[in-house]
């Protein structure tokens, strides 16, 4: 009975943690999209209206995009692997 409850608790905890990780990634993705729309509009206005000679907004788009991809890969795509590794570390300490 105790082992079954412990397994249910671990599974519930894993589900809650996975939801938190996905929610955090989605917030990061939303900020990425909104921020890059703002930067693109701002740079386009300075390019066309003020005659600025540089379109620089693709630079943060690329580098921030790499950061979003890394965030997705490490936290969302590899969640089950690092979760199992973390659980094994906790069990080895007990």
Secondary structure by P-SEA (a helix, b strand, c coil): caaaaaaaaaaaaaaaaaaaaaaaaaaaaaaaaaaaaaaaaaaaaaacccccccccaaaaaaaaaaaaaaaaaacccaaaaaaaaaaaaaaaac
